[in-house]
């Protein structure tokens, strides 16, 4: 998923949620996550 790239291109959290079939709040969390953060 390239949520971060789409967000940087100007898509809103609502649009990201629709595109990736998730809640806008979840899309916000993924879009704003730093790239170097380790996955647990």
Buried (B, 14 or more C-beta within 10 A) or exposed (E): EEBBEBBEEEBBBEBBBEEBEBEBEBBBEBBEEEEEEEEE
